[in-house]
Amino acid sequence: MRHNPPRRRRRRITMRKWNFCAGPAVISEEVLSEVQAELLEYKNFGTSIMEMSHRSEAYKKVASTAKDDLKDILEIPDTFEILFLQGGATYQFSMIPMNFKHLTGTADYITTGTWTKKAFIEGSKIMNLKEIHSSEDNNFTNAPNIEDLEISEKAAYVHYCPNETIQGNAIHKAPKINKPLVADMSSVILSEPLDVRNFSLIYAGAQKNIGPAGLTIVILNKEFMKEGNKNLPNLLRYSEHAKSDSMLNTPPTFSWYVAGKVFKWIKNKGGLRFFKEQNTLKASKLYKFIDNSDFYSNPVEIDNRSIMNIPFILRDNMLDSSFLKESGQNGLLNLKGHRSVGGMRASIYNAMPLEGVEELIKFMDYFESKYG
Ligand SMILES: Cc1ncc(COP(=O)(O)O)c(C=O)c1O
């Protein structure tokens, strides 16, 4: 039996450690190094990007290149609008019902974890929502096949979350339904190829696979967007944001700029096919290790397991604090599960390389051999 902590290889450029935070999350060192090199002076403009007007030609180029690259990566057709907004994914919990309430007065919501529960509660303050499914009785450890659910005839749209970040509960296949489909993709966007044509509106907070916090991406069908309530203040209207290229007011310029670098990095690595392969490999290695151990376990039904956020519990929760302390000492950061579920959670977004997951598994193996 081995009781020595795994030897940690010294990380590359700095003493950066493996960061398993659910968000704000790890950003690739290649991107951060480029940002660092340009921090004091962007190109030859004599100022940093943060000090530049969002109306300047130089910044407008940064903004439009980022949008074009995102369009390329996700193969977004011209029938869709791409918006770079603020307010986080949480803001969308209200903005969506505000824009589409007037259509029929009601919409269907599917609750599979903490975030969809919040979306339902917030949206219910604005319009009459119907929760057509909740996995709460099962502690959010499973998710339904949406195509099997009874969708309300009057629903203006159907809202769900393909990847519940806290519970690690996923719906892997986009359902085909005959209602506008709205999805919170905060923790799964850009992790694998996606056919946006299955959706009327997709939203995602940036701070996982896109870049720094402060930016929210909304991708929506232009026809659906046109149906939005015209009597709202401009800042609440998708179509007004679209008309002004997401510059109705000052956008989060720095986050948008870094997101643009992340998009280039994704393209250079080989796009979403590459990331799907890498993410599937990382997740399957970790799940396999967990499933083969009787010291660790993951409660989510196999078909609904996330490839981005992997919660696990220790057989004896009295060991949780030692696990967190020793994992931190071994260069593995932010493994604490969300306070609402306890245990541990490893978020393994695009910028977490396979090597980081292998180091985590080595540590878990060592910890089990010491305390198991
Ligand atoms: C799936 C999901 N939805 C919504 C949110 C809330 O995002 P924000 O903090 O950007 O409002 C999060 C945050 O982690 C999330 O993971």
Ligand as a Chemical Component Dictionary entry (heavy atoms), coordinates in Angstrom:
data_LIG
# 
_chem_comp.id                   LIG 
_chem_comp.type                 NON-POLYMER 
_chem_comp.pdbx_formal_charge   0 
_chem_comp.three_letter_code    LIG 
# 
loop_
_chem_comp_atom.comp_id 
_chem_comp_atom.atom_id 
_chem_comp_atom.alt_atom_id 
_chem_comp_atom.type_symbol 
_chem_comp_atom.charge 
_chem_comp_atom.model_Cartn_x 
_chem_comp_atom.model_Cartn_y 
_chem_comp_atom.model_Cartn_z 
_chem_comp_atom.pdbx_ordinal 
LIG C1 C1 C 0 -25.916 26.378 -15.359 1  
LIG C2 C2 C 0 -25.771 27.729 -14.707 2  
LIG N1 N1 N 0 -26.755 28.638 -14.860 3  
LIG C3 C3 C 0 -26.690 29.856 -14.304 4  
LIG C4 C4 C 0 -25.598 30.231 -13.552 5  
LIG C5 C5 C 0 -25.550 31.611 -12.959 6  
LIG O1 O1 O 0 -24.611 32.323 -13.672 7  
LIG P1 P1 P 0 -24.215 33.826 -13.337 8  
LIG O2 O2 O 0 -23.452 33.792 -12.061 9  
LIG O3 O3 O 0 -23.388 34.197 -14.526 10 
LIG O4 O4 O 0 -25.457 34.627 -13.231 11 
LIG C6 C6 C 0 -24.534 29.331 -13.380 12 
LIG C7 C7 C 0 -23.356 29.729 -12.585 13 
LIG O5 O5 O 0 -22.465 29.039 -12.275 14 
LIG C8 C8 C 0 -24.632 28.052 -13.964 15 
LIG O6 O6 O 0 -23.647 27.153 -13.815 16 
# 
loop_
_chem_comp_bond.comp_id 
_chem_comp_bond.atom_id_1 
_chem_comp_bond.atom_id_2 
_chem_comp_bond.value_order 
_chem_comp_bond.pdbx_ordinal 
LIG C1 C2 SING 1  
LIG C2 N1 SING 2  
LIG C2 C8 DOUB 3  
LIG N1 C3 DOUB 4  
LIG C3 C4 SING 5  
LIG C4 C5 SING 6  
LIG C4 C6 DOUB 7  
LIG C5 O1 SING 8  
LIG O1 P1 SING 9  
LIG P1 O2 DOUB 10 
LIG P1 O3 SING 11 
LIG P1 O4 SING 12 
LIG C6 C7 SING 13 
LIG C6 C8 SING 14 
LIG C7 O5 DOUB 15 
LIG C8 O6 SING 16 
# 
